[in-house]
Each structure stands twice: as structure tokens, then as C-alpha cells.
Amino acid sequence: MKLTDQELKDLCLKTRHVVENDLEALQPEIEQTHVFPKEYFDICRENKLFALTLPEQFGGLGLSVEQFFPVLEEICRGPGGMRMNLHYANGLDWDILYEHGSQKLKDKYMNKFASGEFFTNFALTEPDCGTGADIRTTAVKKGSKWVLNGKKTLISHTDISGASYVIAVTDENKRKKGGITAFFVEQDLPGFTVEPMPHMMGCRGAGHGYIFLKDVEVDDDHVLGNVGEGLEIFMDALALSRASIGVSCLGLSQRFLELAIARAKDRVTFGKPLIKRQAVQQMIADMGTQVYALRTILMDTARQFDHGESIEMKASMSKLFGIDTVRTVSDSCLEIFGGIGYFEDNPYGPVERMYRDARALWFEEGPRTVQRLTAARPLIANGGFIE
Ligand SMILES: Cc1cc2nc3c(=O)[nH]c(=O)nc-3n(C[C@H](O)[C@H](O)[C@H](O)COP(=O)(O)OP(=O)(O)OC[C@H]3O[C@@H](n4cnc5c(N)ncnc54)[C@H](O)[C@@H]3O)c2cc1C
């Protein structure tokens, strides 16, 4: 669906209202329980927040990335755990199945995403190796079945999901040259177990778990794409998700900036509001410049994606620049707030929680080293040319 400019503005405003009122109101309890209450799912369902990008034929709004990113920015101003869930629900959650799943699996599951009655998780990271071609989970063909064995760690949404996208080695001799395959694995299969991970610093409510696969059997129609294409499928899917992490950095940074200005207007020291001090104005100008630059990079990346071009390099740049932005903007915000910024229940807004929430963004969809590697490869190949 292509919204008019006015419809998009209205959707953004409505989303901001829902996030800053209805969803924020649930977060104090979630900070204690670390679990989303039923109301969270009801609010998201009512406002179609699980279905922003999902194609219309499956009950979604089918927004393009250019139209989705401004709405996601509004979501990302809010609590980090909800941001994590909604960023995933509008990307990897349904997209891998839609692009690479068998018709049988699509018929069974594609209609269940819009309502939030069904979630997947993305199971790449393992405890005993780096995140990528050196994974140790295996899938061996036995008769008509694939038998999976292995461990995954740090996997988001394992507490609410019904199936996992699992990546496994199917040919030890080939590995990243066609020896890794992606599977759709239902969590209720014999041998599939989930163990919850300890509580996180921030992004509370988003449940994380270890996944253990012990002789889990799936049919051929649970292979995603073709045998041997797993690494490409996972890495392709991650590109847009990395750019979405850039949007997550943007939403938080924009809110840090607004809160810093509000506080600096109110706080009077030595007879003058902080906002009148040149030193503070300079910090605010730097924060605004970074926020604006990040938004511009992201919208360019979104346009390129919607035109069907590869965004691998720009997605990694978006995430890299996003982390730098949210790091410096959140530091400046807390500096402007002074000591009160370090405390919970701040009357201006939840800066202490936002600071904790932001830290997850360093790791989601790969750390800085991985983003730099992905950005450097095409830059070097093209002699530094950026289209
Ligand atoms: C909140 C949260 C949610 C997550 N959700 C998921 C999920 O849903 N699915 C999933 O699969 N994973 C998930 N992850 C895992 C995440 O993708 C990894 O944490 C991330 O890729 C880093 O891997 P690692 O933690 O194993 O760190 P390590 O690989 O141990 O790296 C630690 C540090 O060493 C550096 N490093 C590692 N290797 C090299 C190298 N070769 N050269 C130079 N430096 C290196 C890294 O940059 C990093 O700074 C999640 C993580 C978090 C924190």
C-alpha cells in the first residue's frame, strides 16, 4: 500500500501517541517482570504494529521501506524491548518465510503474523564460535528427514515464538562455499528445547533464550531456499534488519535530543537557564547534526532498497553511524541533565532506561567489527566510489 504524504504523517503521529502513552504506560511493570503483558499484544494488534510491512494479502499494510522507516522511528522512541519485538515483527519474522519458505509452510503460517498470534526467531549465534561461517550446528540427511543437532544462544523472542529460522552446516567440506543451509524448525518438535537466558541490562520484556537441538527431525519442505544457500539467505535478510537497527538508534537519539532541550530550558544555574549557555547550545547543535545526518543516510538506504538495489554496504554504514550517533547523543543528553539524569522516574522522560536500552544496539545484527568488514569490502572493490 502506498500512503499519501498526509496519510504517512497521520500514521506517524498516531504511532507516536500510542508509543508514548499506551505502550510507555506498560513499561514500569515490565521493568520489574521482564515479560510483556497481554495488553502489549492487544495494543499492537489494534494498531496494526505487527503488520506494517507485511504484504496486504496476509492482512498487512504492505508499506515500502521508505514509508516504514519514519513509522519505525516513532516506535523506536519508546521502550527498547517493544522496539526489538516490533523491529523484528516487521522484518525478519515473516520475510524469510515469504521469500524462501515452501508453499506448504507459507500456507500454514503467513496468515498468522499480522495478529501477533505467531512469531519466529532468528537463530544464528552460537555459544562456542563467532557469528557466521564457523557455526557448529549440523543438519544431516537421513532418509527423507534432516536431523539437526546443536546449540544457539542470545536468541530474541524465544519466549513467544512458535518456530526458529535455524542455520546449520550440511557439508563440512564446503561450509561458506555452499555447505550451510537454513531451516524452518517448529519449536514443539521432539528434541527442541528452549532455556531462558538471565535478565538483560535493558530492552526488558524481550525474552531471550538458549536453543538446544537434539536429533530434531524436519522434512525437506522445511529447508529454506535450496540446500547450501543458508549463509546467503541469512546475510541477505540481515541487511535490511541492520538498517532497521540504524532507525532504532535514530528514534532514541531524536528523543534524547528533545529531552535534553526540554531540561536545558527549565534548569537554571547561576541565574540563567542552561539553554542560554553557549557550551550547551554547541552540544545541542552537534546532537542535531548527527540526528539529521543519520536520518538522511537511512532514507537514502531505504530508497535504494525500494528500487531493488543491494543495500549491504549502506545498511552496515547505517548501523555503524547509528551506534556512534546514539552513543554521543545519549552521553550529551545525560551531561546536560546533570545528576538527575542518572536516576529512574525522571519527570522529563525515561533517560536512564533509554540509556540502558540503547546499549543492546551495539550487538544486534552484529558488532562494529562485522559492520566495518561488510562496509569495507564493496568500498575497496569500487575504489571508494559510493553510489
Ligand atoms: C540483545 C541481543 C539480542 C540478540 N538477538 C539475537 C538473535 O535474535 N539471533 C541471533 O542469532 N543472535 C542474537 N544476538 C547475538 C548478537 O548477534 C551477537 O551478540 C553479536 O553478533 C556478537 O557476537 P558475540 O556476542 O558472540 O560476540 P563475539 O563474537 O564473542 O565478539 C566479542 C567482541 O570481539 C570482537 N570480535 C569477534 N571476532 C572478531 C574478529 N574476528 N576480529 C576482530 N574482532 C572480533 C567483536 O566485534 C566483539 O566486539 C543478540 C545479542 C544481543 C545482545
The ligand as an ORCA input file, in Angstrom:
! r2SCAN-3c Opt
* xyz 0 1
  C      20.014     -8.063     22.973
  C      20.595     -9.022     21.993
  C      19.765     -9.702     21.109
  C      20.299    -10.639     20.214
  N      19.454    -11.350     19.411
  C      19.970    -12.305     18.599
  C      19.090    -13.119     17.802
  O      17.865    -12.987     17.845
  N      19.635    -14.063     16.995
  C      20.991    -14.279     16.940
  O      21.406    -15.153     16.178
  N      21.847    -13.533     17.701
  C      21.374    -12.567     18.519
  N      22.217    -11.810     19.293
  C      23.639    -12.078     19.234
  C      24.414    -10.989     18.513
  O      24.191    -11.082     17.125
  C      25.880    -11.204     18.925
  O      26.000    -10.814     20.290
  C      26.831    -10.421     18.068
  O      26.801    -10.862     16.744
  C      28.262    -10.570     18.613
  O      28.592    -11.910     18.751
  P      29.085    -12.453     20.168
  O      28.200    -11.942     21.240
  O      29.248    -13.920     20.040
  O      30.480    -11.732     20.382
  P      31.933    -12.278     19.991
  O      31.902    -12.889     18.639
  O      32.450    -13.072     21.132
  O      32.710    -10.892     19.895
  C      33.081    -10.140     21.056
  C      33.860     -8.921     20.589
  O      35.025     -9.327     19.860
  C      35.002     -8.745     18.555
  N      35.435     -9.773     17.559
  C      34.905    -11.003     17.378
  N      35.518    -11.635     16.384
  C      36.453    -10.773     15.910
  C      37.396    -10.832     14.852
  N      37.484    -11.907     14.064
  N      38.183     -9.763     14.639
  C      38.086     -8.663     15.428
  N      37.210     -8.546     16.431
  C      36.405     -9.588     16.679
  C      33.551     -8.337     18.283
  O      33.472     -7.214     17.459
  C      33.047     -8.008     19.666
  O      33.304     -6.664     19.949
  C      21.706    -10.871     20.194
  C      22.538    -10.156     21.060
  C      22.000     -9.254     21.962
  C      22.932     -8.523     22.891
*
